[in-house]
Amino acid sequence: MNYANGMESTLHAFLARVEATLEEALPSEGRTDGPSAVLDAAARHLAFPGGKRGRPLLTFHFGRLAGADEARLVQLAASAELVHTASLLHDDVVDDGTLRRGKPTANVVFGNVAAVLAGDLVLATALELLERHPPAVPALAVRTVAEMTRATIAEVRARGDAQLPLEAWHAIAVGKTGVLFALCGAGAALLVGDEAAAARWAEAGRHLGVLFQLADDLSDLTDGAGGKDRFADLKNRNPSHPMLAAFERSPSLQRAVRREWAKGTPDAATVARLGAEVLAAGGAEATLAAMRQAERSMRAALGADAARPGGLELVGFAEQLLARAEALASPTPEVPAAAAG
């Protein structure tokens, strides 16, 4: 068996163990009854089937760098995934979300109260998985949740703000995504008591999280086939990186968006027209440049670890994000016909 096939087999087995841990941590129908049954149902509604399990995947690669005990690494990976799940349950209530991963959100199916409390339950479960780990690991997880919470309120307050500085967008991206990626890296290092590696890998995780969020923002602007409406951020009055970068280059575009957002939710024709103008003002190119910088910063944080098993795959993950974004953004995709109106 060659190295690539061997690593793939090991990763598959690891993710299967994470999935089994999640199944055990979140009771299934019939295992609980009474008032808590609806919370279990709401939690599982989002957790299964999950997304790409990106955080467990990153934990696996950081864990290979650390040489961490697999059983504890599985628990760390499951915990990170549950923190992510809890944040999504809460976000969908905050955002009045109706669709997540191709199906109605938990707040639509079970109501806001159940969705919020299910998020709390999932979060408590995530921290409980770490109770027998070295004390620095659960302490890091608690700090991570606190940072994510602060970033969420900053994101809510930024809604409709076309004058949001790019520095503020970056702080939100670090707090919403980067710190959880950092937990995957620093947590793996802390499992083996390597505080120096924890600091480096936390920084690498933060840069990788920013890269991930930049890719997501750019996909909203350029990808009409990703299962989401194109220009959804413009429609929902969410100031994304491409928008804010375009506004810096075109104050008149910023003023136009401010006017439309002040009226409420823009109609489809207006959204398409403004989206075309964001592209024309160089929003995609500016975000690609920021992605390249985030990828370089992640490599620098990894240092020599970037060439080791585990580090190689982390770099590959970043390169894949960047390559897909470049393919979507160049040449610039056609603007929807509605823009002509």
Backbone hydrogen bonds, N-H to C=O, Kabsch-Sander energy under -0.5 kcal/mol:
donor,donor_aa,acceptor,acceptor_aa,energy
6,G,2,N,-2.5
7,M,3,Y,-2.8
8,E,4,A,-2.3
9,S,5,N,-2.2
10,T,6,G,-2.1
11,L,7,M,-2.8
12,H,8,E,-2.4
13,A,9,S,-2.1
14,F,10,T,-2.2
15,L,11,L,-2.8
16,A,12,H,-1.9
17,R,13,A,-1.7
18,V,14,F,-2.2
19,E,15,L,-2.5
20,A,16,A,-2.1
21,T,17,R,-2.1
22,L,18,V,-2.4
23,E,19,E,-2.4
24,E,20,A,-2.0
25,A,21,T,-2.3
26,L,22,L,-2.1
30,G,32,T,-0.6
31,R,28,S,-2.2
32,T,28,S,-0.5
36,S,33,D,-0.6
37,A,34,G,-1.6
38,V,35,P,-0.7
40,D,36,S,-2.1
41,A,37,A,-2.3
42,A,38,V,-2.3
43,A,39,L,-2.5
44,R,40,D,-2.4
45,H,41,A,-1.8
46,L,42,A,-0.9
46,L,43,A,-0.6
47,A,43,A,-2.0
48,F,44,R,-2.3
57,L,53,R,-1.9
58,L,54,G,-2.4
59,T,55,R,-2.4
60,F,56,P,-2.3
61,H,57,L,-1.9
62,F,58,L,-2.7
63,G,59,T,-2.6
64,R,60,F,-1.8
65,L,61,H,-1.6
66,A,62,F,-2.1
67,G,63,G,-2.1
68,A,63,G,-1.7
73,L,69,D,-2.2
74,V,70,E,-2.7
75,Q,71,A,-1.6
76,L,72,R,-2.4
77,A,73,L,-2.6
78,A,74,V,-2.6
79,S,75,Q,-2.5
80,A,76,L,-2.5
81,E,77,A,-2.1
82,L,78,A,-2.2
83,V,79,S,-2.4
84,H,80,A,-2.0
85,T,81,E,-2.4
86,A,82,L,-2.8
87,S,83,V,-2.1
88,L,84,H,-1.9
89,L,85,T,-2.3
90,H,86,A,-2.2
91,D,87,S,-2.8
92,D,88,L,-2.4
93,V,89,L,-0.9
94,V,90,H,-2.5
95,D,91,D,-3.1
96,D,93,V,-0.9
97,G,92,D,-2.4
100,R,103,K,-2.9
103,K,100,R,-1.3
105,T,98,T,-1.1
108,V,105,T,-0.5
109,V,105,T,-2.1
110,F,106,A,-3.3
111,G,106,A,-0.6
111,G,107,N,-0.8
115,A,111,G,-2.1
116,V,112,N,-2.7
117,L,113,V,-2.5
118,A,114,A,-2.5
119,G,115,A,-2.0
120,D,116,V,-2.0
121,L,117,L,-2.4
122,V,118,A,-2.7
123,L,119,G,-2.3
124,A,120,D,-2.5
125,T,121,L,-2.2
126,A,122,V,-2.3
127,L,123,L,-2.0
128,E,124,A,-2.1
129,L,125,T,-1.6
130,L,127,L,-1.2
131,E,128,E,-1.6
133,H,130,L,-1.8
137,V,134,P,-2.4
139,A,135,P,-1.8
140,L,136,A,-1.7
141,A,137,V,-2.1
142,V,138,P,-2.4
143,R,139,A,-2.0
144,T,140,L,-2.3
145,V,141,A,-2.2
146,A,142,V,-2.1
147,E,143,R,-2.4
148,M,144,T,-2.5
149,T,145,V,-2.2
150,R,146,A,-2.2
151,A,147,E,-2.3
152,T,148,M,-1.9
153,I,149,T,-1.8
154,A,150,R,-1.8
155,E,151,A,-2.3
156,V,152,T,-2.4
157,R,153,I,-2.3
158,A,154,A,-1.3
159,R,155,E,-0.6
159,R,156,V,-1.1
160,G,237,R,-3.1
161,D,158,A,-2.4
162,A,160,G,-1.0
164,L,161,D,-1.3
168,A,165,P,-0.6
169,W,165,P,-1.8
170,H,166,L,-2.5
171,A,167,E,-2.0
172,I,168,A,-2.0
173,A,169,W,-2.5
174,V,170,H,-2.5
175,G,171,A,-2.3
176,K,172,I,-2.8
177,T,173,A,-2.3
178,G,173,A,-2.0
179,V,174,V,-2.5
181,F,177,T,-1.8
182,A,178,G,-2.4
183,L,179,V,-1.7
184,C,180,L,-1.4
185,G,181,F,-1.6
186,A,182,A,-3.2
187,G,183,L,-2.0
188,A,184,C,-1.0
189,A,185,G,-1.7
190,L,186,A,-2.5
191,L,187,G,-1.4
192,V,188,A,-0.5
192,V,189,A,-1.1
193,G,190,L,-1.0
194,D,189,A,-2.4
195,E,193,G,-1.1
198,A,194,D,-1.9
199,A,195,E,-1.9
200,R,196,A,-1.8
201,W,197,A,-3.2
202,A,198,A,-2.0
203,E,199,A,-1.8
204,A,200,R,-2.3
205,G,201,W,-2.5
206,R,202,A,-2.3
207,H,203,E,-2.3
208,L,204,A,-2.4
209,G,205,G,-2.5
210,V,206,R,-2.1
211,L,207,H,-2.4
212,F,208,L,-2.4
213,Q,209,G,-2.3
214,L,210,V,-2.8
215,A,211,L,-2.3
216,D,212,F,-1.9
217,D,213,Q,-2.6
218,L,214,L,-2.5
219,S,215,A,-2.4
220,D,216,D,-1.7
221,L,217,D,-1.0
222,T,218,L,-2.0
223,D,219,S,-2.8
224,G,222,T,-0.7
231,F,220,D,-3.0
232,A,229,D,-1.1
235,K,231,F,-2.0
236,N,232,A,-2.8
237,R,234,L,-0.8
238,N,233,D,-2.9
240,S,238,N,-0.8
244,L,240,S,-2.5
245,A,241,H,-2.6
246,A,242,P,-2.2
247,F,243,M,-2.6
248,E,244,L,-1.6
249,R,245,A,-1.0
250,S,246,A,-1.9
253,L,250,S,-0.6
254,Q,250,S,-1.8
255,R,251,P,-2.3
256,A,252,S,-2.0
257,V,253,L,-2.5
258,R,254,Q,-2.5
259,R,255,R,-2.2
260,E,256,A,-2.0
261,W,257,V,-3.0
262,A,258,R,-1.9
263,K,259,R,-0.8
263,K,260,E,-0.8
264,G,260,E,-0.6
264,G,261,W,-0.8
271,V,267,D,-2.5
272,A,268,A,-2.4
273,R,269,A,-2.2
274,L,270,T,-2.8
275,G,271,V,-2.6
276,A,272,A,-2.1
277,E,273,R,-1.7
278,V,274,L,-2.3
279,L,275,G,-2.0
280,A,276,A,-2.4
281,A,277,E,-1.9
282,G,279,L,-1.6
283,G,278,V,-2.3
286,A,282,G,-2.3
287,T,283,G,-1.7
288,L,284,A,-2.4
289,A,285,E,-2.2
290,A,286,A,-1.9
291,M,287,T,-2.3
292,R,288,L,-2.4
293,Q,289,A,-1.9
294,A,290,A,-2.3
295,E,291,M,-2.5
296,R,292,R,-2.1
297,S,293,Q,-2.5
298,M,294,A,-2.2
299,R,295,E,-2.1
300,A,296,R,-2.4
301,A,297,S,-2.1
302,L,298,M,-2.1
303,G,299,R,-2.1
305,D,302,L,-1.9
306,A,303,G,-1.7
307,A,304,A,-1.6
308,R,305,D,-1.6
311,G,308,R,-0.7
312,L,308,R,-2.6
314,L,310,G,-1.7
315,V,311,G,-2.5
316,G,312,L,-2.2
317,F,313,E,-2.3
318,A,314,L,-2.0
319,E,315,V,-2.6
320,Q,316,G,-2.2
321,L,317,F,-1.9
322,L,318,A,-2.2
323,A,319,E,-2.8
324,R,320,Q,-2.4
325,A,321,L,-2.0
326,E,322,L,-2.5
327,A,323,A,-2.1
328,L,324,R,-2.0
329,A,325,A,-2.2
330,S,326,E,-1.5
339,A,336,P,-2.1
340,A,337,A,-2.1
341,G,338,A,-1.3
